[in-house]
Amino acid sequence: MVYTIKIKDKSIKARSIINILKALQKDYDFIEISEEKEIQEDDDIMKELEIRYNYFIKNHKGKEWSALLNDF
């Protein structure tokens, strides 16, 4: 069984829990700790995605998924 624990706070208590888990990781090989990089939403990226999405909705030329699957 696999569990995922996310700690999103940067407080002293949160760091303490992370340090405890890191210490346990040294003794138990089944503990894996990885740090996720936060994805920051950039206004320019969000605007570009909105433009592309709206373009796709208005100009949805192409084949149906089932047709593409049959081509393969």
C-alpha positions as CSV (number, residue, x, y, z in Angstrom):
1,M,0.0,0.0,0.0
2,V,1.3,3.5,-0.9
3,Y,0.5,6.6,1.0
4,T,1.1,10.2,-0.1
5,I,1.5,12.9,2.5
6,K,1.7,16.5,1.4
7,I,3.0,19.2,3.7
8,K,2.3,22.6,2.2
9,D,3.1,24.8,5.1
10,K,6.6,26.3,5.7
11,S,6.1,26.9,9.4
12,I,8.4,25.6,12.2
13,K,6.0,22.8,12.9
14,A,5.9,21.7,9.3
15,R,9.7,21.8,9.0
16,S,9.9,19.7,12.2
17,I,7.6,17.0,10.8
18,I,9.7,17.0,7.6
19,N,12.9,16.6,9.6
20,I,11.4,13.7,11.6
21,L,10.4,12.0,8.4
22,K,13.9,12.5,6.9
23,A,15.4,11.0,10.0
24,L,13.1,8.0,9.8
25,Q,14.0,7.7,6.1
26,K,17.6,6.9,7.0
27,D,16.5,3.8,9.1
28,Y,13.6,2.6,6.9
29,D,14.1,2.1,3.2
30,F,10.4,2.0,2.5
31,I,10.1,5.8,3.2
32,E,10.6,8.0,0.3
33,I,10.6,11.8,0.5
34,S,10.5,14.0,-2.5
35,E,10.0,17.7,-2.8
36,E,7.5,19.0,-5.4
37,K,8.3,22.2,-7.2
38,E,5.3,24.6,-7.0
39,I,3.9,25.6,-10.3
40,Q,3.2,29.2,-10.3
41,E,0.5,30.4,-12.6
42,D,1.8,33.2,-14.8
43,D,-0.8,35.6,-16.1
44,D,0.8,35.5,-19.6
45,I,0.6,31.7,-19.7
46,M,-3.0,31.7,-18.5
47,K,-3.9,34.3,-21.2
48,E,-2.2,32.3,-23.9
49,L,-4.0,29.1,-22.8
50,E,-7.3,30.9,-22.8
51,I,-6.6,32.3,-26.4
52,R,-5.7,28.8,-27.6
53,Y,-8.7,27.2,-26.0
54,N,-11.1,29.7,-27.5
55,Y,-9.5,29.2,-30.9
56,F,-9.9,25.5,-30.6
57,I,-13.5,25.8,-29.6
58,K,-14.2,28.0,-32.6
59,N,-12.1,26.1,-35.1
60,H,-12.3,22.5,-34.1
61,K,-11.2,20.9,-37.4
62,G,-9.8,17.4,-37.3
63,K,-10.8,13.8,-37.0
64,E,-12.7,12.1,-34.3
65,W,-10.7,10.1,-31.7
66,S,-12.2,6.8,-33.0
67,A,-11.0,7.7,-36.5
68,L,-7.5,8.5,-35.3
69,L,-7.4,5.2,-33.4
70,N,-8.4,3.3,-36.5
71,D,-5.6,4.9,-38.5
72,F,-3.1,3.5,-36.1
